[in-house]
Amino acid sequence: MATQKPDWQKAAEIIRDAGGRIVGRTKLQKIAYLLELVGLGDGFQFEYRHYGPYSEELAAAVQIADAFGLIAEEERQADWGGMYSIYTSTEATGDRAKGVRGELAEKAAQIGAIELELAATAAYLRVVEGCSDPWDVTKRLKPEKASNKRLEAAKKAYRELQKMPVPKHLPKI
């Protein structure tokens, strides 16, 4: 009988599979959420928060993974004065997942943080809230981020992720 991996190990593997480096807590959360949507996630539960889909379990697991040395979290000050994190996997995390999980995580990690937040929010609104026009609702929820240019970039990035051969396709939005 296989034993279930602890959440902290799963959190570290998300970072590892995303290419070994994720810049930003928000980006980490959105990558994990997208992995859940396509059936390649680790069972983290998400709810809607100000920055879109958020998992308290994942946030706690990342802190433990850092304490155990599976990842390194470096906090930096942003130009606007707030703090952000850079997560880097360590050798202790093991080898990157082969196949589409790693490909999707790495591709999502390369999307701009705000665009990824907008795309994940729209997907969440479609799947969980049943919104018929999740992009419009996303724009109303995030007016300071959802400029037409950013929304178009988010839609384009989302369409690229939809093309990936995953167990469960991302919802049409």
C-alpha positions as CSV (number, residue, x, y, z in Angstrom):
1,M,0.0,0.0,0.0
2,A,1.4,3.4,-1.0
3,T,1.6,6.0,1.6
4,Q,0.3,9.5,1.0
5,K,2.9,12.2,0.7
6,P,2.7,15.0,3.3
7,D,1.4,18.4,2.0
8,W,4.9,20.0,2.5
9,Q,6.4,17.5,0.1
10,K,3.6,18.1,-2.4
11,A,4.1,21.9,-2.2
12,A,7.9,21.5,-2.8
13,E,7.2,19.3,-5.8
14,I,5.0,22.0,-7.4
15,I,7.9,24.4,-7.2
16,R,10.3,21.7,-8.6
17,D,7.9,20.8,-11.4
18,A,7.5,24.5,-12.4
19,G,11.2,24.6,-13.3
20,G,12.6,24.9,-9.8
21,R,11.8,28.5,-9.2
22,I,8.5,30.5,-8.7
23,V,8.5,34.2,-8.1
24,G,5.6,35.2,-5.9
25,R,3.2,33.6,-3.5
26,T,0.3,34.5,-5.8
27,K,1.9,32.7,-8.8
28,L,2.5,29.6,-6.7
29,Q,-1.1,29.5,-5.6
30,K,-2.4,29.9,-9.2
31,I,-0.1,27.2,-10.6
32,A,-1.3,24.8,-7.9
33,Y,-4.9,25.7,-8.6
34,L,-4.5,25.1,-12.4
35,L,-2.9,21.8,-11.6
36,E,-5.9,20.9,-9.6
37,L,-8.3,21.9,-12.4
38,V,-6.6,19.7,-14.9
39,G,-6.4,16.6,-12.6
40,L,-2.7,16.8,-12.0
41,G,-2.9,18.5,-8.6
42,D,-2.2,17.3,-5.1
43,G,-5.6,17.7,-3.5
44,F,-5.2,21.2,-2.1
45,Q,-8.5,22.9,-1.4
46,F,-9.0,26.4,-2.7
47,E,-11.4,29.2,-1.9
48,Y,-11.7,32.7,-3.4
49,R,-9.7,35.5,-1.8
50,H,-8.7,38.9,-3.0
51,Y,-6.0,37.6,-5.3
52,G,-8.2,34.8,-6.7
53,P,-8.1,31.0,-5.8
54,Y,-6.2,30.5,-2.6
55,S,-5.3,27.5,-0.5
56,E,-4.4,28.0,3.2
57,E,-3.2,24.4,3.2
58,L,-0.7,25.2,0.4
59,A,0.5,28.3,2.2
60,A,1.2,26.4,5.4
61,A,2.8,23.5,3.5
62,V,5.3,25.8,1.7
63,Q,6.4,27.2,5.1
64,I,7.0,23.6,6.3
65,A,8.8,22.7,3.1
66,D,11.1,25.6,3.6
67,A,11.8,24.6,7.2
68,F,12.6,21.0,6.1
69,G,15.0,22.3,3.4
70,L,13.0,21.0,0.4
71,I,12.7,24.6,-0.9
72,A,14.3,27.9,-0.1
73,E,12.0,30.9,0.3
74,E,13.7,34.3,-0.1
75,E,11.6,37.3,0.8
76,R,12.3,40.6,-1.1
77,Q,10.8,44.1,-1.0
78,A,8.9,45.1,-4.1
79,D,9.3,48.5,-5.7
80,W,5.9,49.5,-4.3
81,G,7.0,48.7,-0.7
82,G,5.3,45.3,-0.1
83,M,7.1,42.0,0.2
84,Y,7.2,39.1,-2.2
85,S,8.8,35.6,-2.1
86,I,11.0,33.7,-4.5
87,Y,10.7,30.0,-4.1
88,T,13.5,27.7,-5.2
89,S,13.5,23.9,-5.0
90,T,16.6,22.2,-3.6
91,E,18.2,18.9,-4.5
92,A,16.3,17.3,-1.6
93,T,13.0,17.7,-3.5
94,G,14.2,15.1,-6.1
95,D,13.8,14.9,-9.9
96,R,11.3,16.9,-11.8
97,A,8.1,15.2,-12.8
98,K,8.2,13.9,-16.3
99,G,5.3,14.5,-18.7
100,V,2.5,17.0,-18.8
101,R,2.4,18.0,-15.1
102,G,5.9,19.5,-15.3
103,E,5.2,21.0,-18.7
104,L,2.0,22.7,-17.5
105,A,3.5,23.9,-14.2
106,E,6.6,25.3,-16.0
107,K,4.5,27.0,-18.7
108,A,2.2,28.6,-16.1
109,A,5.3,29.8,-14.2
110,Q,6.4,31.7,-17.3
111,I,3.1,33.7,-17.5
112,G,3.2,37.1,-15.9
113,A,1.9,37.1,-12.3
114,I,-1.0,39.4,-12.9
115,E,-2.1,37.6,-16.1
116,L,-1.9,34.3,-14.4
117,E,-4.0,35.7,-11.5
118,L,-6.6,37.0,-13.9
119,A,-6.8,33.7,-15.8
120,A,-7.0,31.5,-12.7
121,T,-9.7,33.8,-11.3
122,A,-11.8,33.5,-14.4
123,A,-11.4,29.7,-14.4
124,Y,-12.4,29.7,-10.7
125,L,-15.4,31.8,-11.4
126,R,-16.5,29.5,-14.2
127,V,-16.0,26.2,-12.3
128,V,-17.0,27.2,-8.7
129,E,-19.4,30.1,-9.2
130,G,-20.8,29.0,-12.6
131,C,-20.3,32.4,-14.1
132,S,-21.5,32.6,-17.7
133,D,-19.0,35.5,-18.4
134,P,-16.1,34.9,-16.0
135,W,-13.8,37.4,-17.8
136,D,-16.3,40.2,-17.3
137,V,-16.7,39.4,-13.6
138,T,-12.9,39.1,-13.3
139,K,-12.6,42.6,-14.8
140,R,-15.2,44.0,-12.3
141,L,-13.5,42.3,-9.3
142,K,-10.0,43.4,-10.3
143,P,-10.4,46.8,-12.0
144,E,-6.9,47.9,-11.0
145,K,-5.3,44.9,-12.7
146,A,-7.7,44.0,-15.5
147,S,-6.8,46.5,-18.1
148,N,-7.8,45.5,-21.6
149,K,-4.2,44.7,-22.5
150,R,-3.7,42.5,-19.4
151,L,-7.0,40.8,-19.9
152,E,-6.1,40.0,-23.5
153,A,-2.7,38.6,-22.4
154,A,-4.4,36.5,-19.7
155,K,-6.9,35.1,-22.3
156,K,-4.1,34.3,-24.7
157,A,-2.0,32.6,-22.0
158,Y,-5.1,30.6,-20.8
159,R,-5.8,29.5,-24.4
160,E,-2.3,28.2,-24.6
161,L,-2.7,26.2,-21.4
162,Q,-6.0,24.8,-22.7
163,K,-4.1,23.2,-25.6
164,M,-2.0,21.0,-23.4
165,P,-2.8,17.2,-23.3
166,V,-4.0,17.0,-19.7
167,P,-6.3,14.5,-18.1
168,K,-9.0,17.1,-17.6
169,H,-9.1,20.1,-19.9
170,L,-9.3,23.6,-18.5
171,P,-12.9,24.9,-18.7
172,K,-13.9,27.0,-21.7
173,I,-14.1,30.6,-20.6
